[in-house]
């Protein structure tokens, strides 16, 4: 069972990372970084609360694998520390809007409390 979960996590991460790379080809860094992190937070919130995704296999594939591979904290930190302006505001916007996107994903996934 553990090998299957690892394989599903790897598969989801590969798909998520490849899709993120596609965003880097189409948009400038400011746009793609915001887009992938917000969409990834939305997907994560949805997958964590929707009844169809509650199995360990689904969580490994979609939450840990896909959302983990699709989003990128390391690129956000790199972008914020390489002298890009406005660093602090961009990171703050990412964090706040990411939390909002995650909450919306949870709501769309079925959480109603």
N, CA, C and O atoms as a GROMACS GRO file, in nm:
protein
  452
    1UNK      N    1   0.082  -0.119   0.000
    1UNK     CA    2   0.000   0.000   0.000
    1UNK      C    3   0.086   0.126   0.000
    1UNK      O    4   0.055   0.221  -0.072
    2UNK      N    5   0.194   0.130   0.078
    2UNK     CA    6   0.279   0.248   0.084
    2UNK      C    7   0.345   0.277  -0.049
    2UNK      O    8   0.358   0.393  -0.088
    3UNK      N    9   0.387   0.173  -0.120
    3UNK     CA   10   0.448   0.193  -0.251
    3UNK      C   11   0.348   0.255  -0.348
    3UNK      O   12   0.383   0.340  -0.429
    4UNK      N   13   0.223   0.212  -0.340
    4UNK     CA   14   0.119   0.268  -0.426
    4UNK      C   15   0.097   0.416  -0.396
    4UNK      O   16   0.082   0.497  -0.489
    5UNK      N   17   0.094   0.453  -0.269
    5UNK     CA   18   0.077   0.593  -0.232
    5UNK      C   19   0.195   0.678  -0.279
    5UNK      O   20   0.176   0.791  -0.326
    6UNK      N   21   0.315   0.624  -0.268
    6UNK     CA   22   0.433   0.696  -0.317
    6UNK      C   23   0.427   0.714  -0.468
    6UNK      O   24   0.460   0.821  -0.519
    7UNK      N   25   0.386   0.611  -0.538
    7UNK     CA   26   0.374   0.620  -0.684
    7UNK      C   27   0.269   0.724  -0.724
    7UNK      O   28   0.291   0.802  -0.816
    8UNK      N   29   0.154   0.724  -0.655
    8UNK     CA   30   0.050   0.822  -0.684
    8UNK      C   31   0.097   0.965  -0.652
    8UNK      O   32   0.066   1.058  -0.726
    9UNK      N   33   0.170   0.981  -0.543
    9UNK     CA   34   0.224   1.112  -0.508
    9UNK      C   35   0.322   1.159  -0.615
    9UNK      O   36   0.318   1.275  -0.657
   10UNK      N   37   0.408   1.070  -0.658
   10UNK     CA   38   0.505   1.103  -0.763
   10UNK      C   39   0.434   1.140  -0.893
   10UNK      O   40   0.471   1.238  -0.958
   11UNK      N   41   0.334   1.062  -0.931
   11UNK     CA   42   0.260   1.089  -1.054
   11UNK      C   43   0.190   1.225  -1.047
   11UNK      O   44   0.198   1.304  -1.142
   12UNK      N   45   0.121   1.252  -0.936
   12UNK     CA   46   0.055   1.382  -0.920
   12UNK      C   47   0.154   1.497  -0.922
   12UNK      O   48   0.128   1.602  -0.982
   13UNK      N   49   0.267   1.478  -0.857
   13UNK     CA   50   0.371   1.582  -0.856
   13UNK      C   51   0.429   1.607  -0.993
   13UNK      O   52   0.458   1.721  -1.029
   14UNK      N   53   0.447   1.501  -1.070
   14UNK     CA   54   0.499   1.517  -1.206
   14UNK      C   55   0.401   1.594  -1.294
   14UNK      O   56   0.442   1.682  -1.370
   15UNK      N   57   0.273   1.561  -1.284
   15UNK     CA   58   0.172   1.632  -1.363
   15UNK      C   59   0.162   1.777  -1.319
   15UNK      O   60   0.157   1.868  -1.402
   16UNK      N   61   0.158   1.801  -1.188
   16UNK     CA   62   0.150   1.936  -1.137
   16UNK      C   63   0.271   2.020  -1.175
   16UNK      O   64   0.256   2.137  -1.213
   17UNK      N   65   0.389   1.963  -1.166
   17UNK     CA   66   0.511   2.036  -1.203
   17UNK      C   67   0.516   2.066  -1.352
   17UNK      O   68   0.557   2.175  -1.392
   18UNK      N   69   0.473   1.971  -1.434
   18UNK     CA   70   0.471   1.993  -1.578
   18UNK      C   71   0.372   2.103  -1.615
   18UNK      O   72   0.399   2.187  -1.701
   19UNK      N   73   0.257   2.102  -1.550
   19UNK     CA   74   0.157   2.205  -1.575
   19UNK      C   75   0.209   2.343  -1.530
   19UNK      O   76   0.187   2.443  -1.598
   20UNK      N   77   0.276   2.347  -1.416
   20UNK     CA   78   0.336   2.473  -1.370
   20UNK      C   79   0.438   2.523  -1.471
   20UNK      O   80   0.443   2.643  -1.501
   21UNK      N   81   0.519   2.434  -1.523
   21UNK     CA   82   0.618   2.473  -1.624
   21UNK      C   83   0.550   2.534  -1.746
   21UNK      O   84   0.601   2.630  -1.805
   22UNK      N   85   0.435   2.479  -1.784
   22UNK     CA   86   0.360   2.536  -1.895
   22UNK      C   87   0.320   2.680  -1.869
   22UNK      O   88   0.320   2.763  -1.960
   23UNK      N   89   0.286   2.711  -1.745
   23UNK     CA   90   0.252   2.849  -1.709
   23UNK      C   91   0.373   2.940  -1.726
   23UNK      O   92   0.358   3.056  -1.765
   24UNK      N   93   0.493   2.889  -1.696
   24UNK     CA   94   0.613   2.973  -1.707
   24UNK      C   95   0.642   3.008  -1.852
   24UNK      O   96   0.707   3.110  -1.878
   25UNK      N   97   0.597   2.927  -1.946
   25UNK     CA   98   0.620   2.954  -2.088
   25UNK      C   99   0.524   3.058  -2.143
   25UNK      O  100   0.554   3.124  -2.243
   26UNK      N  101   0.409   3.072  -2.080
   26UNK     CA  102   0.304   3.157  -2.134
   26UNK      C  103   0.295   3.296  -2.069
   26UNK      O  104   0.245   3.390  -2.131
   27UNK      N  105   0.342   3.309  -1.946
   27UNK     CA  106   0.322   3.433  -1.871
   27UNK      C  107   0.453   3.482  -1.811
   27UNK      O  108   0.548   3.405  -1.796
   28UNK      N  109   0.458   3.611  -1.776
   28UNK     CA  110   0.576   3.661  -1.708
   28UNK      C  111   0.578   3.609  -1.564
   28UNK      O  112   0.477   3.557  -1.516
   29UNK      N  113   0.691   3.624  -1.496
   29UNK     CA  114   0.708   3.562  -1.364
   29UNK      C  115   0.608   3.615  -1.263
   29UNK      O  116   0.558   3.538  -1.180
   30UNK      N  117   0.578   3.742  -1.267
   30UNK     CA  118   0.484   3.800  -1.172
   30UNK      C  119   0.346   3.735  -1.185
   30UNK      O  120   0.282   3.707  -1.084
   31UNK      N  121   0.302   3.711  -1.307
   31UNK     CA  122   0.169   3.656  -1.333
   31UNK      C  123   0.165   3.506  -1.307
   31UNK      O  124   0.077   3.459  -1.235
   32UNK      N  125   0.259   3.429  -1.363
   32UNK     CA  126   0.250   3.284  -1.348
   32UNK      C  127   0.267   3.241  -1.204
   32UNK      O  128   0.204   3.145  -1.160
   33UNK      N  129   0.352   3.310  -1.129
   33UNK     CA  130   0.375   3.274  -0.990
   33UNK      C  131   0.248   3.293  -0.907
   33UNK      O  132   0.213   3.208  -0.825
   34UNK      N  133   0.182   3.404  -0.928
   34UNK     CA  134   0.056   3.429  -0.858
   34UNK      C  135  -0.051   3.329  -0.901
   34UNK      O  136  -0.123   3.275  -0.818
   35UNK      N  137  -0.060   3.303  -1.031
   35UNK     CA  138  -0.163   3.213  -1.083
   35UNK      C  139  -0.148   3.071  -1.030
   35UNK      O  140  -0.246   3.011  -0.985
   36UNK      N  141  -0.028   3.016  -1.036
   36UNK     CA  142  -0.012   2.876  -0.993
   36UNK      C  143  -0.034   2.861  -0.843
   36UNK      O  144  -0.092   2.762  -0.799
   37UNK      N  145   0.011   2.958  -0.765
   37UNK     CA  146  -0.007   2.946  -0.620
   37UNK      C  147  -0.153   2.962  -0.580
   37UNK      O  148  -0.200   2.893  -0.489
   38UNK      N  149  -0.226   3.051  -0.646
   38UNK     CA  150  -0.368   3.067  -0.614
   38UNK      C  151  -0.449   2.947  -0.662
   38UNK      O  152  -0.534   2.897  -0.588
   39UNK      N  153  -0.425   2.902  -0.782
   39UNK     CA  154  -0.497   2.784  -0.831
   39UNK      C  155  -0.464   2.660  -0.748
   39UNK      O  156  -0.553   2.580  -0.717
   40UNK      N  157  -0.338   2.645  -0.712
   40UNK     CA  158  -0.298   2.531  -0.629
   40UNK      C  159  -0.363   2.534  -0.491
   40UNK      O  160  -0.404   2.430  -0.441
   41UNK      N  161  -0.372   2.651  -0.430
   41UNK     CA  162  -0.439   2.664  -0.300
   41UNK      C  163  -0.587   2.632  -0.312
   41UNK      O  164  -0.644   2.567  -0.224
   42UNK      N  165  -0.649   2.676  -0.421
   42UNK     CA  166  -0.790   2.646  -0.446
   42UNK      C  167  -0.812   2.495  -0.461
   42UNK      O  168  -0.904   2.439  -0.402
   43UNK      N  169  -0.728   2.430  -0.541
   43UNK     CA  170  -0.737   2.285  -0.560
   43UNK      C  171  -0.715   2.212  -0.428
   43UNK      O  172  -0.790   2.120  -0.396
   44UNK      N  173  -0.616   2.253  -0.353
   44UNK     CA  174  -0.588   2.187  -0.225
   44UNK      C  175  -0.706   2.197  -0.130
   44UNK      O  176  -0.745   2.098  -0.068
   45UNK      N  177  -0.764   2.315  -0.118
   45UNK     CA  178  -0.881   2.331  -0.031
   45UNK      C  179  -0.997   2.244  -0.075
   45UNK      O  180  -1.064   2.184   0.008
   46UNK      N  181  -1.020   2.238  -0.205
   46UNK     CA  182  -1.129   2.157  -0.259
   46UNK      C  183  -1.107   2.008  -0.232
   46UNK      O  184  -1.196   1.939  -0.184
   47UNK      N  185  -0.987   1.961  -0.263
   47UNK     CA  186  -0.956   1.819  -0.248
   47UNK      C  187  -0.959   1.775  -0.102
   47UNK      O  188  -1.000   1.663  -0.072
   48UNK      N  189  -0.918   1.861  -0.012
   48UNK     CA  190  -0.917   1.824   0.129
   48UNK      C  191  -1.056   1.811   0.189
   48UNK      O  192  -1.072   1.743   0.290
   49UNK      N  193  -1.156   1.874   0.130
   49UNK     CA  194  -1.290   1.871   0.190
   49UNK      C  195  -1.394   1.795   0.110
   49UNK      O  196  -1.497   1.756   0.165
   50UNK      N  197  -1.371   1.773  -0.018
   50UNK     CA  198  -1.471   1.706  -0.101
   50UNK      C  199  -1.471   1.556  -0.072
   50UNK      O  200  -1.365   1.493  -0.066
   51UNK      N  201  -1.589   1.500  -0.053
   51UNK     CA  202  -1.604   1.359  -0.014
   51UNK      C  203  -1.544   1.263  -0.118
   51UNK      O  204  -1.498   1.155  -0.081
   52UNK      N  205  -1.544   1.301  -0.244
   52UNK     CA  206  -1.490   1.212  -0.349
   52UNK      C  207  -1.339   1.196  -0.341
   52UNK      O  208  -1.285   1.105  -0.403
   53UNK      N  209  -1.271   1.281  -0.268
   53UNK     CA  210  -1.124   1.279  -0.264
   53UNK      C  211  -1.071   1.239  -0.126
   53UNK      O  212  -0.956   1.271  -0.095
   54UNK      N  213  -1.149   1.172  -0.045
   54UNK     CA  214  -1.108   1.145   0.093
   54UNK      C  215  -1.023   1.020   0.110
   54UNK      O  216  -0.968   0.998   0.218
   55UNK      N  217  -1.011   0.938   0.008
   55UNK     CA  218  -0.929   0.818   0.023
   55UNK      C  219  -0.781   0.858   0.030
   55UNK      O  220  -0.742   0.962  -0.024
   56UNK      N  221  -0.699   0.776   0.095
   56UNK     CA  222  -0.555   0.806   0.099
   56UNK      C  223  -0.494   0.815  -0.041
   56UNK      O  224  -0.401   0.893  -0.064
   57UNK      N  225  -0.546   0.736  -0.134
   57UNK     CA  226  -0.495   0.739  -0.271
   57UNK      C  227  -0.524   0.873  -0.337
   57UNK      O  228  -0.436   0.933  -0.400
   58UNK      N  229  -0.647   0.921  -0.323
   58UNK     CA  230  -0.684   1.050  -0.382
   58UNK      C  231  -0.606   1.165  -0.319
   58UNK      O  232  -0.562   1.256  -0.388
   59UNK      N  233  -0.589   1.159  -0.187
   59UNK     CA  234  -0.514   1.264  -0.119
   59UNK      C  235  -0.367   1.264  -0.165
   59UNK      O  236  -0.308   1.370  -0.184
   60UNK      N  237  -0.311   1.145  -0.182
   60UNK     CA  238  -0.172   1.136  -0.228
   60UNK      C  239  -0.157   1.192  -0.369
   60UNK      O  240  -0.063   1.266  -0.398
   61UNK      N  241  -0.250   1.155  -0.456
   61UNK     CA  242  -0.242   1.199  -0.596
   61UNK      C  243  -0.269   1.348  -0.610
   61UNK      O  244  -0.190   1.420  -0.671
   62UNK      N  245  -0.380   1.396  -0.554
   62UNK     CA  246  -0.425   1.533  -0.579
   62UNK      C  247  -0.372   1.636  -0.481
   62UNK      O  248  -0.331   1.744  -0.522
   63UNK      N  249  -0.373   1.606  -0.352
   63UNK     CA  250  -0.331   1.706  -0.253
   63UNK      C  251  -0.179   1.712  -0.244
   63UNK      O  252  -0.118   1.815  -0.275
   64UNK      N  253  -0.118   1.602  -0.202
   64UNK     CA  254   0.026   1.602  -0.183
   64UNK      C  255   0.099   1.610  -0.316
   64UNK      O  256   0.193   1.689  -0.331
   65UNK      N  257   0.057   1.529  -0.413
   65UNK     CA  258   0.126   1.524  -0.541
   65UNK      C  259   0.098   1.642  -0.631
   65UNK      O  260   0.186   1.726  -0.654
   66UNK      N  261  -0.024   1.650  -0.683
   66UNK     CA  262  -0.056   1.753  -0.782
   66UNK      C  263  -0.044   1.894  -0.725
   66UNK      O  264   0.030   1.977  -0.780
   67UNK      N  265  -0.114   1.923  -0.615
   67UNK     CA  266  -0.111   2.059  -0.559
   67UNK      C  267   0.030   2.095  -0.511
   67UNK      O  268   0.075   2.208  -0.526
   68UNK      N  269   0.099   1.996  -0.452
   68UNK     CA  270   0.236   2.021  -0.407
   68UNK      C  271   0.332   2.047  -0.521
   68UNK      O  272   0.422   2.130  -0.508
   69UNK      N  273   0.315   1.977  -0.632
   69UNK     CA  274   0.401   1.998  -0.747
   69UNK      C  275   0.365   2.122  -0.826
   69UNK      O  276   0.451   2.184  -0.888
   70UNK      N  277   0.238   2.157  -0.825
   70UNK     CA  278   0.191   2.271  -0.903
   70UNK      C  279   0.228   2.404  -0.838
   70UNK      O  280   0.266   2.498  -0.907
   71UNK      N  281   0.217   2.412  -0.705
   71UNK     CA  282   0.250   2.535  -0.635
   71UNK      C  283   0.400   2.545  -0.612
   71UNK      O  284   0.472   2.446  -0.625
   72UNK      N  285   0.446   2.664  -0.578
   72UNK     CA  286   0.589   2.680  -0.558
   72UNK      C  287   0.621   2.791  -0.459
   72UNK      O  288   0.616   2.909  -0.492
   73UNK      N  289   0.654   2.752  -0.339
   73UNK     CA  290   0.700   2.848  -0.239
   73UNK      C  291   0.844   2.888  -0.268
   73UNK      O  292   0.882   3.003  -0.245
   74UNK      N  293   0.924   2.797  -0.318
   74UNK     CA  294   1.065   2.828  -0.343
   74UNK      C  295   1.079   2.937  -0.450
   74UNK      O  296   1.164   3.025  -0.436
   75UNK      N  297   0.998   2.933  -0.554
   75UNK     CA  298   1.004   3.039  -0.655
   75UNK      C  299   0.957   3.172  -0.599
   75UNK      O  300   1.010   3.277  -0.635
   76UNK      N  301   0.857   3.168  -0.513
   76UNK     CA  302   0.809   3.291  -0.450
   76UNK      C  303   0.919   3.355  -0.367
   76UNK      O  304   0.941   3.476  -0.376
   77UNK      N  305   0.987   3.276  -0.287
   77UNK     CA  306   1.095   3.329  -0.203
   77UNK      C  307   1.211   3.378  -0.289
   77UNK      O  308   1.269   3.483  -0.260
   78UNK      N  309   1.246   3.304  -0.393
   78UNK     CA  310   1.352   3.347  -0.484
   78UNK      C  311   1.316   3.479  -0.550
   78UNK      O  312   1.399   3.570  -0.556
   79UNK      N  313   1.194   3.489  -0.599
   79UNK     CA  314   1.147   3.612  -0.662
   79UNK      C  315   1.154   3.729  -0.564
   79UNK      O  316   1.194   3.839  -0.600
   80UNK      N  317   1.115   3.704  -0.441
   80UNK     CA  318   1.108   3.811  -0.341
   80UNK      C  319   1.245   3.853  -0.291
   80UNK      O  320   1.259   3.964  -0.238
   81UNK      N  321   1.347   3.770  -0.305
   81UNK     CA  322   1.478   3.803  -0.250
   81UNK      C  323   1.580   3.844  -0.355
   81UNK      O  324   1.695   3.871  -0.321
   82UNK      N  325   1.541   3.849  -0.481
   82UNK     CA  326   1.638   3.884  -0.585
   82UNK      C  327   1.631   4.030  -0.628
   82UNK      O  328   1.673   4.064  -0.738
   83UNK      N  329   1.578   4.114  -0.543
   83UNK     CA  330   1.577   4.256  -0.572
   83UNK      C  331   1.460   4.301  -0.656
   83UNK      O  332   1.457   4.415  -0.703
   84UNK      N  333   1.363   4.215  -0.676
   84UNK     CA  334   1.243   4.255  -0.749
   84UNK      C  335   1.160   4.348  -0.663
   84UNK      O  336   1.157   4.334  -0.541
   85UNK      N  337   1.094   4.444  -0.725
   85UNK     CA  338   1.017   4.543  -0.651
   85UNK      C  339   0.871   4.529  -0.686
   85UNK      O  340   0.843   4.514  -0.805
   86UNK      N  341   0.776   4.533  -0.598
   86UNK     CA  342   0.787   4.547  -0.452
   86UNK      C  343   0.784   4.410  -0.384
   86UNK      O  344   0.680   4.344  -0.383
   87UNK      N  345   0.894   4.369  -0.329
   87UNK     CA  346   0.908   4.236  -0.269
   87UNK      C  347   0.808   4.206  -0.159
   87UNK      O  348   0.733   4.109  -0.167
   88UNK      N  349   0.807   4.289  -0.057
   88UNK     CA  350   0.723   4.263   0.059
   88UNK      C  351   0.576   4.258   0.020
   88UNK      O  352   0.503   4.169   0.063
   89UNK      N  353   0.534   4.353  -0.059
   89UNK     CA  354   0.392   4.361  -0.097
   89UNK      C  355   0.350   4.242  -0.181
   89UNK      O  356   0.240   4.189  -0.164
   90UNK      N  357   0.435   4.200  -0.270
   90UNK     CA  358   0.403   4.084  -0.355
   90UNK      C  359   0.388   3.958  -0.271
   90UNK      O  360   0.293   3.882  -0.291
   91UNK      N  361   0.479   3.935  -0.179
   91UNK     CA  362   0.471   3.817  -0.091
   91UNK      C  363   0.346   3.826  -0.004
   91UNK      O  364   0.276   3.727   0.014
   92UNK      N  365   0.319   3.943   0.051
   92UNK     CA  366   0.200   3.961   0.136
   92UNK      C  367   0.072   3.935   0.056
   92UNK      O  368  -0.020   3.870   0.106
   93UNK      N  369   0.067   3.985  -0.066
   93UNK     CA  370  -0.050   3.962  -0.152
   93UNK      C  371  -0.065   3.813  -0.180
   93UNK      O  372  -0.176   3.759  -0.175
   94UNK      N  373   0.046   3.746  -0.209
   94UNK     CA  374   0.041   3.602  -0.235
   94UNK      C  375  -0.012   3.527  -0.114
   94UNK      O  376  -0.097   3.438  -0.128
   95UNK      N  377   0.036   3.560   0.004
   95UNK     CA  378  -0.006   3.488   0.124
   95UNK      C  379  -0.154   3.513   0.155
   95UNK      O  380  -0.228   3.418   0.183
   96UNK      N  381  -0.197   3.636   0.151
   96UNK     CA  382  -0.336   3.668   0.184
   96UNK      C  383  -0.431   3.609   0.080
   96UNK      O  384  -0.530   3.545   0.116
   97UNK      N  385  -0.402   3.630  -0.048
   97UNK     CA  386  -0.492   3.577  -0.151
   97UNK      C  387  -0.486   3.425  -0.156
   97UNK      O  388  -0.584   3.360  -0.192
   98UNK      N  389  -0.372   3.367  -0.120
   98UNK     CA  390  -0.362   3.221  -0.113
   98UNK      C  391  -0.452   3.163  -0.005
   98UNK      O  392  -0.518   3.061  -0.026
   99UNK      N  393  -0.455   3.228   0.110
   99UNK     CA  394  -0.546   3.183   0.216
   99UNK      C  395  -0.692   3.197   0.175
   99UNK      O  396  -0.775   3.112   0.206
  100UNK      N  397  -0.723   3.304   0.105
  100UNK     CA  398  -0.860   3.323   0.056
  100UNK      C  399  -0.895   3.217  -0.047
  100UNK      O  400  -1.004   3.160  -0.043
  101UNK      N  401  -0.804   3.189  -0.139
  101UNK     CA  402  -0.828   3.086  -0.240
  101UNK      C  403  -0.846   2.949  -0.176
  101UNK      O  404  -0.932   2.871  -0.218
  102UNK      N  405  -0.766   2.920  -0.074
  102UNK     CA  406  -0.779   2.793  -0.002
  102UNK      C  407  -0.916   2.784   0.065
  102UNK      O  408  -0.981   2.679   0.059
  103UNK      N  409  -0.960   2.891   0.129
  103UNK     CA  410  -1.093   2.893   0.194
  103UNK      C  411  -1.205   2.876   0.092
  103UNK      O  412  -1.302   2.806   0.119
  104UNK      N  413  -1.193   2.939  -0.023
  104UNK     CA  414  -1.293   2.923  -0.129
  104UNK      C  415  -1.294   2.779  -0.177
  104UNK      O  416  -1.401   2.722  -0.200
  105UNK      N  417  -1.177   2.719  -0.194
  105UNK     CA  418  -1.168   2.579  -0.234
  105UNK      C  419  -1.236   2.487  -0.134
  105UNK      O  420  -1.306   2.394  -0.173
  106UNK      N  421  -1.217   2.512  -0.007
  106UNK     CA  422  -1.282   2.433   0.098
  106UNK      C  423  -1.433   2.449   0.091
  106UNK      O  424  -1.506   2.352   0.106
  107UNK      N  425  -1.480   2.571   0.068
  107UNK     CA  426  -1.623   2.596   0.056
  107UNK      C  427  -1.679   2.522  -0.066
  107UNK      O  428  -1.782   2.455  -0.056
  108UNK      N  429  -1.611   2.532  -0.180
  108UNK     CA  430  -1.655   2.463  -0.301
  108UNK      C  431  -1.650   2.311  -0.286
  108UNK      O  432  -1.727   2.239  -0.348
  109UNK      N  433  -1.558   2.265  -0.200
  109UNK     CA  434  -1.546   2.122  -0.176
  109UNK      C  435  -1.654   2.066  -0.084
  109UNK      O  436  -1.668   1.944  -0.072
  110UNK      N  437  -1.730   2.153  -0.019
  110UNK     CA  438  -1.839   2.105   0.062
  110UNK      C  439  -1.836   2.147   0.207
  110UNK      O  440  -1.930   2.117   0.281
  111UNK      N  441  -1.732   2.216   0.249
  111UNK     CA  442  -1.727   2.260   0.389
  111UNK      C  443  -1.821   2.378   0.407
  111UNK      O  444  -1.815   2.476   0.334
  112UNK      N  445  -1.909   2.366   0.506
  112UNK     CA  446  -2.008   2.471   0.526
  112UNK      C  447  -2.012   2.524   0.669
  112UNK      O  448  -2.114   2.581   0.709
  113UNK      N  449  -1.908   2.508   0.746
  113UNK     CA  450  -1.911   2.559   0.883
  113UNK      C  451  -1.846   2.692   0.893
  113UNK      O  452  -1.839   2.750   1.002
   0.00000   0.00000   0.00000
